[in-house]
């Protein structure tokens, strides 16, 4: 395990706008985040919409691609990235309104910031869960590469991931997901663990097909699993085969980062980043969150 040092998390994450009792997910390029939340809540939802929901860096790109193939009954790759219909991205709401059905929307937002018609329409939700250690590591490299935060130290990042700033943590996200599920019993939610998808992709894809009520032979599920392997999706990205929204590309250019979302995609990469001491502290934090927030998730670390 490697060593990292650092003091408190960057001060700029301390001042975040809030709406409906929840800090707003600050997507780059949005000028008025509160107004964007209000517009998102009012977005009209169609009867056959599907939402892929997850905390950042838990596998949203991956599951969005799989869901596209299942709903469209093809192994052809979607030519666009998921940011085209990501609700909090610049222009995402406008593009979502023009999207043909069935739409596969996606978001990192808590439920109070999502379209409220999701509740009455009983929109199917695919919730992607990743073990918090690998999610923290993936988030760290995302900030360094996409957002070009090169001076960020891993310990600083862990402080943020453990709630030592006002930024919502992965456990805050899981808590609001659990609360939504408790207060809306019977709402169709399929929880998918990132690690299960890595270990048994065909099994999980078959379960997703059943959840989405679409045909899925063993052969088709195998083909989807092969097409959506991490290695192939990473090669697609590296080849520039995916079309990003123009607004998003402009924002990224301003940040000075690189348009690379796929890095390793393995289970257990946290062992290459956490020191023994950091791991012990993070384990204690995870245990306290599970106990104090009443969570019922069993994380897979290797």
C-alpha positions, 0 to 999 in steps of 0.5 A: 500500500502506498502512502499519501499525505495532506491536510484538510479538504479544499475549501471550495467544496465547503460552500455548496448551494442547497435545495430541498434540504440536500446539497446540490450536485455541482455539475460543471457548466451549469450557471444557476444550480438551484434553477436547474434543480427546479427544472429537473424536478418538473421534467415530464416523465414518460411511462416507459422511462428507465433511470440509472442512478448511482453515486459518482464513479460507481459504474453509471456509464457501464450500466447505462450502456448495458441497459441501452442494449437490453431495451433496444435488443441490440449489441450495437454501441450507442454512439453518444455518451450517457452525458447526453441524457444525464439530468444534471449535465449542461443541456441534459434536460433539453436533450432528454425532452427530444430523446426517443422512447424508451429513454434511459435517463441517468443521474447522480442526484438525490431523489428530491432533485430528480423529476418528481413524476418518477414517483407517480409513474413508478419509473423503473430505477437501476441503482448501481452500488460499488464498494466505497473504497474502490469508489473513493479511489476512482473518484480521486483519479477522476478529479485529477484527470477529468477536473485537472485537480493535480495538487489533490492529495489522497488523504485530502480526498479521503477526508471529503469522502468521510464527510469532513466537508459539506459535500454529500458522501456516498453514504449520504447518497445510500441513505437517501436511496434507502429512505426513498425505498422505505417511503415508497414501498413497491417502487420498482428498484433494481440494486446492482452491485458493480462487483457482481457485474464484474464477476457474473455479468451474464447472470446480472444481465439476465436479471436486468432483462427480467426487471426491464421485461425484455427478451434475453436469451443466454446467447444474447446476454453473453453477447451483451456481456462481451460487448460491454466488457470494461476493456472494450468500452475503454477502447471505444473511449480511447478511439473517440467513438463516443459523441459527448455533448458540445456543452460538456466538451467546452466545459472540459476544455476550460477545466483542462482535463482529459475526457477519459472515464475508464481507468482500471475498472477492477475490484480491489484497486483500493489496496494500491492506494490506502495505507494500513492506517487509512484503511483502518480509519475508513473501515471504522467510518464505514461501520459507523455509517452503516449503523447510524444511517440504518443501511442494509448494503453488503459491500464487496471488496475483492 
